[in-house]
Amino acid sequence: MIDTFTLGDRRVNRMGYGAMQLAGPGVFGPPKDRTEAIAVLREAIASGVNHIDTSDFYGPHVVNQIIREAVYPYPKDLVIVTKVGAKRGADASWNPARSPAELTSAVHDNLRNLGVEALDVVNLRLMGRLHAPGDEPLSEEEFGTLAKLQKEGLIRHLGLSNATSKHVAEAQRIAPVVCVQNHYNVVHRADDAFIAELKEKGIAYVPFFPLGGFTPLQSSELSAVAKELDSTPTQVALAWLLQRSPNSLLIPGTSSRAHLRENLAAADLKLPASALAKLDAISKNAGN
């Protein structure tokens, strides 16, 4: 795992780990197997992962507490990225939490549960649609609240989630943006030009849901390519993201060590031109 890109002021391995699945069903409550969750995190770190994506509304609080139990004291090269802008209801609902007071409280929750004095990176999760950015402008009050906390030394770097190029430009007028986290994969490619723009600016792009939103036909086409390469569909999808652009940082999540090993092995999978052409055709046929 020697392929790296800059995230804030650090170089991180491009194959990271997303901790969302360490919570219970629906990303709510404790995991079914806390011992396995801890083992997954420790093996990820031992395997060279130095970029973990999380949030204190996973659980809530549960996932960050597991990360602290498993990994603290943290390796010096580890970058933990969290996000704010939502909270969980008692019924497991996902609710906006975007006032200055709520954002400030969320930052302090992350600090406390992760056991750190400053957060490496905090992403502001914009509302938009469920897994796609909206047209509303960036709230200067919301991003400005995080910029204020950054000046106070509680946050080192800022990013955006569910954002557009316009949102990044608006945010950059307030404080530097080091990463953008959006829905993107071999089928959902609306951000093709956006990724290139971010690369030119030295901003990391963090795609989520590498298999999210596929139709059965698209899934079968991906599986056919994977079979030809003697790999799994997930490995092919992750390898495609790594080859798509050098500023892409991956955060596949899992709650099992076996699946973790499968994901990490994708970093060593080089897709030939013939496979890339077939994968590109999936998106073209879908009209994306």
Protein Blocks (a to p, Z undefined) as FASTA:
>chain_A
ZZccdehjaccdfbdcdfklmmcehiiajdfblmlmmmmmmmmmmnopacdcddfkgogh
mlmmmmmmmmmccdfklccdddehiacdfkopacddfbfklmmmmmmmmmmmnopabdfb
acdddfklmkbccfbdcdfklmmmmmmmmmnopafbdcdehiafklmmmmmmmoccfbdc
ddddfklmmlmmmmmmmmmnopacddehklgoiafklmmmmmmmmmmnopafklmmmmmm
mmmpmkbccdddcfbfklmmmmmmmmmpccdfklmmmmmmmmmmnoZZ
